Amino acid sequence: MEQQPKNLRQRWTPGMVVEIDLMDGTYTYGQVASATSIRFFNILRKENERRPSIEEIIKAPILFEIGVYASVLKYWIRIGKAPIDSAYKRPSSYVIDSETGEITIWKNEGGTIPGTREDIEGLEKFAVWDSASVEQRLRDHFAGRPNWHVEIFKTKLGDPFPSIKEFYAKYGYNFHWLDKDDENP
């Protein structure tokens, strides 16, 4: 399941709406929310269905907003632009210091505050995601299963966690393309 760049030069513009090919015959949508993040919508289109209008897309519930590498735009198609609702507040996120275990919450209105495990329940861990990981998270959401990356972020540093193949095997999801080297010794 390797996606090829679309070879389209696209500028990172807040408000830009993109279509994301989930490579399973379905598509979903995101919107550039800021210079560093994209928010993703709870809307799924099958290959043979009409593409929803920009208005339909941005009225759909927001699944999550995360930081992504600028290179993701090579893989996703720009389909339009819409203003971001002025009432929309970027969600808070958190980081955990790998040495001390100290939790810091980055507030949506700016600034940071110390936090506890209870404070970060339901918040996104601050991370920068690549296109393949975002697409897997979206596939997982629409399939109703947990996402390996999200779940691993919930563990304490040093706690054991299954490999990606072991994790998804519990949900009957086979990462067969990871075995391609095994097929060609």
N, C-alpha and C positions, 0 to 999 in steps of 0.2 A: 504494500500500500504506500508507494512512494509518489509524492506529488511533485510535479515539475513546476518551476516558476512560470508565471504567465508572460514574462518578458515585457511587461507594461511598466512604464515609469509612472509612479503615482506619488503625489505629494501628501504628506502627513498633515491633513487639514481638519481641525475640529469641526464636527458636524458631518463629515464624510461618512456615507453609509456603504458598507461592503457586503458582498455575498460570499459566503464561505461554503465551498464544496466539501462535504464530509466524506466523499469518496465511497459512499455506500448507496448512491442513488438519491441522496437527500441534500438539501441546502439549508443553511440558516444565515442569520444576519447579525452584523455588529455596526457600531457607530463610534468613530473616533471621538472621545469625550474630552481629551486634553492633549497636550504635547507628548504625553507619555502613556496614555491609557486608552483602552477601548472597552465599551460596554457591549454586552451580548444580550440578545433578546430571545424570549421564549416563543419562538416561531420557527416552524419547520415546514419546508416545501419538498414534495417529492418531485422527481425529475419530470414527470409528465404533467404536473400542475402548473398553472400560471404563476408567475412571480408576483408576490404581493406588492402593492404600491408602497412608496416611501412612507406615506402617512400611516398605512396599516402596520408597517414594520416598527416605526418609532412609537406607536401606541401600544405595542405588545409589552407585556411585563419584562422588566430587566432581570436577567438571570444573575449576572455578576459583572463587575467592572474590574479589570486587572491591567497591570503594566505588561506591555508586550514589546518585543524588539521591533524596530522600524522595518526590518527586513520582511516581516509578515505580509506587508502590503504587496510583495512580489507574488504571493500565492493567492491573494483574495482579490476579487474584482470590484472595482468601484462602480456603484450603480446609481449614485446620486448624492445629494447633500440635503440636510435638514437642520434647522436651528436646534440647539439643545435647550430644552425647557429651562427657563430661568429659575424655576422652583426646585430643579433637580440638585441634590446635594451629593457630591462624590462621597462614597462610603469611606469610613475610617479603615485603616489597616494596621498591622502590627509586625514587629520584628522581635526575635529572641536572640540575645547575645549568646553566641556559641560557647564562649568560655565561662561566663558567669550565670547564664540562664535568665538574666534580667530581661523582662518584657517591657517594650516601649510601644505605645500606641501613637500612631500618627493620626491626628484628628482631621476630619474632613474640612474644617474651617482653617486648618493650618496649625502648626505647632505640635509638640509631643507631650505626652504625659506617661508616667510609669503605670504599668498594668499588672494584673494577675491573670492566672489561667481562666478564672471566671469572667473577667472583663473582656477577654478576647473570644469568648464563645460566640460563634456566628460571624466573626470578622474574617476578612481575607488576610492571609499572611502576605506581607509584602514580598513580591517576587517578580521577576521579569520572565515572561513566558515566550516560548518559540511557537511557530505556527502548528507544528505537529502535536505538541502537548495541548494547545488550546483546542484543536480539532478533536483530539481524543476526549478531552473533558466534555465537549459539546455532544459527541456521540454517546458518551456515558450518560449524560443527563437525559437525552431523548430516549435512551434504552432503559432508563430507570435503575441504573446501577451506580455504585460509588466510583469515584475517580481515584486512581492510584496516587497521583500527585497531591491531590487535596488531602487524602487520608495520611500520606506520609508526613505532610506538614503538621498534622495533629499530634504526631508522636514526640516524645521527649528525646532530645539528643542522646544517641547511644543505645536507645531501645531497639531491639530487633524488629525488622520489618521484612515481609516477603518480597521477593523479586517481582517485577511487573508481571511476568508470566504466571508465577504462583498466585499472585493476588487475583488476577482476572480469571484464572482457572476455577476459583471458588464460585464464580458467577457464570460459568459455562461459556466464557468468552475466550477465544483462542487467538493468541498473537502468532499465528503460523508464519507470518513473514519474517519473524525473528529467527526462524529455523532455516532460512534460505542457504546459509553457509553449510548447514548439516546435510542438505540435499546434494551439494556439489563438493564432495571432499577433495 
